[in-house]
Amino acid sequence: MITIEELRPGDEEAAHRLGQQAFNATDPYDPARPRIAPERHLAAYLDGAIVGQTRRHEFGQYFGGRRLACAGISGVAVAPEARNRNLARRLVTESLERAAGDGEVIAALYPTTAALYRSVGFEVAGWWTERGVPIGELPRDDGTVTWARAELDDERPVALYDRMAPDHDGWIDPPADFWRWRALHARQDTKTNRYLYVGERDGEAVASVQYAYGRSERAMYRIDVEHVHAVDGHALRAGLALLGAHGTTADEIRTTLPVDVLELHVAHAQRTSVHSTWPWMLAFVDLPGAIAARGYPAGVSGAVPLAVDDPHRPANSGDWVFSVADGHGTLERGGDGRVAVTSTDLASVFSGHRDPLRLARAGRLGHPTEADLGVLRAAFAGQPSLTIFF
Ligand SMILES: CC(C)(COP(=O)(O)OP(=O)(O)OC[C@H]1O[C@@H](n2cnc3c(N)ncnc32)[C@H](O)[C@@H]1OP(=O)(O)O)[C@@H](O)C(=O)NCCC(=O)NCCS
């Protein structure tokens, strides 16, 4: 018999092993590591043995400068002997039900197969991208920030991230345990040379940079940047300059900073290269809640009638009027439904990833007027990204 339920007490190590097998991880089970609450860790049991699982992190995600309660779905895994029986789909669907119960308005995840998650209401809403930048392309230190080494569990980088993230559509706001888990993981990894620096300006922490040495064929090492957090562009530039000061021993850095941020500080952006990319996907858990929770550009106002089709969460479906004014949006019942859109396409617009004009040209937006398109394009304009993998 198969059941989907919360992870049973005592099954933490078995769940860890299931995840290791699915994702080729090798780190030993450590009972001291922070764990997600059991009600956020669902498991599939086959005759009492755990054969599948999914975790739901208590994230926020920023859109338009505001934080939306977001279910961060991760660790979806089904044992090879139990695959192709709909277990992954059932686990994610049940997780989204619980997300709705907890007031989460959206859900986000990194897919290994988009088909699985499209089939439960997710759509690609942005990309995580790791770029290589030749070390000589990084800016030179201008002396405005003073750097000092810090311990890997220093909490200032988290505070700096919290100041930086709201300006970046798509960035997540992880809970304290998530950061603690990452710091512990970094500390326990004694095989890697890893350094954290915090930079101050006028006695105030304004940037942090964490990096590890990776393998390079042409130099002693490359630099894998684990984060650059900065309160403004000057502080970010100083962080990149700190990395650039490794030019005699390293040939490049690898970073997940969004390209529109990076290109401001790299003169010959054509010399950067993409090493790895991963799409991330978004689903509406509570569509009117999500529309009301995100921010919109000040100065944009208008109303657009939508006919939303969401076969997964029927409460999101039907005719709505989307209105935006003074940086706030609402979704209210009514309208003539001339802009017909699936909830998945709408998710890709909501994040700023997909231009409504493209959807209209592809025949996926019903019969919008030019004014409808103008409002939608202006309201959801953005360039979403994600720098943290989960
Ligand atoms: C991905 C995984 C969780 C799927 O588990 P599962 O229980 O077999 O999946 P389901 O039976 O619920 O399949 C649901 C849908 O997922 C997709 N899917 C499942 N296995 C797939 C595969 N090997 N290749 C491509 N798509 C696949 C299909 O769209 C499928 O729908 P369909 O059968 O109607 O075509 C499982 O193969 C696994 O654990 N893989 C290794 C870890 C991993 O990739 N996890 C996902 C992290 S985002």
The ligand as a MOL file (V3000), in Angstrom:
LIG
                    3D

  0  0  0     0  0            999 V3000
M  V30 BEGIN CTAB
M  V30 COUNTS 48 50 0 0 0
M  V30 BEGIN ATOM
M  V30 1 C 11.9840 13.0240 -11.0510 0
M  V30 2 C 11.3800 11.9650 -10.1420 0
M  V30 3 C 11.1580 12.5720 -8.7530 0
M  V30 4 C 10.0450 11.5410 -10.7360 0
M  V30 5 O 9.4010 10.6460 -9.8430 0
M  V30 6 P 8.1870 9.7130 -10.3070 0
M  V30 7 O 7.4100 9.3490 -9.0910 0
M  V30 8 O 8.7040 8.6230 -11.1390 0
M  V30 9 O 7.3360 10.7170 -11.2280 0
M  V30 10 P 5.8120 10.5910 -11.6010 0
M  V30 11 O 5.4510 9.1300 -11.8180 0
M  V30 12 O 4.9850 11.3250 -10.6010 0
M  V30 13 O 5.8060 11.3440 -13.0060 0
M  V30 14 C 5.2030 12.5750 -13.1800 0
M  V30 15 C 5.7410 13.2220 -14.4440 0
M  V30 16 O 7.1160 13.5120 -14.2790 0
M  V30 17 C 7.7680 13.4420 -15.5510 0
M  V30 18 N 8.8590 12.4500 -15.4720 0
M  V30 19 C 8.9700 11.4330 -14.5890 0
M  V30 20 N 10.0970 10.7370 -14.8290 0
M  V30 21 C 10.6920 11.3340 -15.8750 0
M  V30 22 C 11.8860 11.0750 -16.6000 0
M  V30 23 N 12.7110 10.0670 -16.2920 0
M  V30 24 N 12.1970 11.9090 -17.6320 0
M  V30 25 C 11.3970 12.9370 -17.9530 0
M  V30 26 N 10.2540 13.2170 -17.2960 0
M  V30 27 C 9.9120 12.4220 -16.2810 0
M  V30 28 C 6.7300 13.0450 -16.5550 0
M  V30 29 O 6.1980 14.2160 -17.1320 0
M  V30 30 C 5.6830 12.3830 -15.7000 0
M  V30 31 O 4.4150 12.5170 -16.2470 0
M  V30 32 P 3.8260 11.4070 -17.2990 0
M  V30 33 O 4.1460 10.0780 -16.7260 0
M  V30 34 O 2.3760 11.7310 -17.3360 0
M  V30 35 O 4.5430 11.6920 -18.5730 0
M  V30 36 C 12.2940 10.7060 -10.0260 0
M  V30 37 O 12.6080 10.2470 -11.3320 0
M  V30 38 C 13.5820 10.9800 -9.2740 0
M  V30 39 O 13.6380 10.8670 -8.0320 0
M  V30 40 N 14.6440 11.3680 -10.0150 0
M  V30 41 C 15.9350 11.6990 -9.4300 0
M  V30 42 C 15.8850 13.0070 -8.6320 0
M  V30 43 C 15.2110 14.1350 -9.3690 0
M  V30 44 O 15.4590 14.4180 -10.5390 0
M  V30 45 N 14.3170 14.8320 -8.6330 0
M  V30 46 C 13.5970 16.0040 -9.1020 0
M  V30 47 C 14.2810 17.2080 -8.5760 0
M  V30 48 S 13.6000 18.7070 -9.1810 0
M  V30 END ATOM
M  V30 BEGIN BOND
M  V30 1 1 1 2
M  V30 2 1 2 3
M  V30 3 1 2 4
M  V30 4 1 2 36
M  V30 5 1 4 5
M  V30 6 1 5 6
M  V30 7 2 6 7
M  V30 8 1 6 8
M  V30 9 1 6 9
M  V30 10 1 9 10
M  V30 11 2 10 11
M  V30 12 1 10 12
M  V30 13 1 10 13
M  V30 14 1 13 14
M  V30 15 1 14 15
M  V30 16 1 15 16
M  V30 17 1 15 30
M  V30 18 1 16 17
M  V30 19 1 17 18
M  V30 20 1 17 28
M  V30 21 1 18 19
M  V30 22 1 18 27
M  V30 23 2 19 20
M  V30 24 1 20 21
M  V30 25 1 21 22
M  V30 26 2 21 27
M  V30 27 1 22 23
M  V30 28 2 22 24
M  V30 29 1 24 25
M  V30 30 2 25 26
M  V30 31 1 26 27
M  V30 32 1 28 29
M  V30 33 1 28 30
M  V30 34 1 30 31
M  V30 35 1 31 32
M  V30 36 2 32 33
M  V30 37 1 32 34
M  V30 38 1 32 35
M  V30 39 1 36 37
M  V30 40 1 36 38
M  V30 41 2 38 39
M  V30 42 1 38 40
M  V30 43 1 40 41
M  V30 44 1 41 42
M  V30 45 1 42 43
M  V30 46 2 43 44
M  V30 47 1 43 45
M  V30 48 1 45 46
M  V30 49 1 46 47
M  V30 50 1 47 48
M  V30 END BOND
M  V30 END CTAB
M  END
